[in-house]
Amino acid sequence: AQSVTQPDIHITVSEGASLELRCNYSYGATPYLFWYVQSPGQGLQLLLKYFSGDTLVQGIKGFEAEFKRSQSSFNLRKPSVHWSDAAEYFCAVGPRSGTYKYIFGTGTRLKVLA
Amino acid sequence: NAGVTQTPKFQVLKTGQSMTLQCAQDMNHEYMSWYRQDPGMGLRLIHYSVGAGITDQGEVPNGYNVSRSTTEDFPLRLLSAAPSQTSVYFCASSYRTSGSNEQYFGPGTRLTVT
């Protein structure tokens, strides 16, 4: 079955520390991969996306993600977290063919300590 | 551009009542979708549409109806509300019917069914 797994429900980091949020997917072929961020009471905003080519992709707000085909992973990273990064983060996959059904992970809620 | 708009922002219903959640986009997007967001479950796809007159079911369609008579609008109807439909509902749209396109999300509707 197709699925997206975000194993960490909550993560707490100190401001200025580095961050890595994990995402693993199960899919028949390599899907399109996305990371979205949701601030409290808001809709989702795209951080970055991977289609093909360079496996390290850069996004907005200083985030990057690395696609690893062998591990079916697409982990999100940031070298130095800011207090404004506190939010919920969702990994998602989009189909390369067939149905038009995007699948989202269950999300990781990030707390930033001052 | 207003982007994706949703009305109402909040709604309380009694069990058995019906209502329509409105969604509109002004970006001429072909693809529109409805998700529900529940704690610990991420976003789950309810229904989606790849163009005017074309809709299909997502992961959790039971209890919901949709129609797409225009490119701009994609209303979600609850025919007989149940407490299990208490959730936050998001509408999203994207430019083309391809899994490579990011989705643009509305601000959400928080629905409580008592």
Interface residues (C-beta under 8 A of the other chain):
Chain A: V4 Q6 I9 P31 Y32 F34 Y36 G41 Q42 G43 L44 Q45 L46 K49 F51 F90 A92 V93 G94 P95 R96 S97 T99 Y100 K101 Y102 I103 F104 G105 T106 G107
Chain B: V4 Y31 S33 Y35 G40 M41 G42 L43 R44 L45 Y48 V50 D56 G58 E59 F90 A92 T97 S98 G99 S100 N101 E102 Q103 F105 G106 P107 G108
